[in-house]
């Protein structure tokens, strides 16, 4: 009984294999058609949200500058290396 089921499964696999291959081809074609739109909208989103990030950094810049200056002041001058 198992050999009959295996033979039937193999026959159905051979029958439906071309449709599976066509499905993969159509899926790939759809991806290729959508790729330029994804790139355009991704770039547009990057520009919009990147601009928002820059707007956030404008008020943050003085604090970053103060922190950098304090760090440089606390670090001091480099020690001379003696051989």
Buried (B, 14 or more C-beta within 10 A) or exposed (E): EEEEEEEEEEEEEEEEEEEEEEEEEEEEEEEEEEEEEEEEEEEEEEEEEEEEEEEEEEEEEEEEEEEEEEEEEEEEEEEEEEE
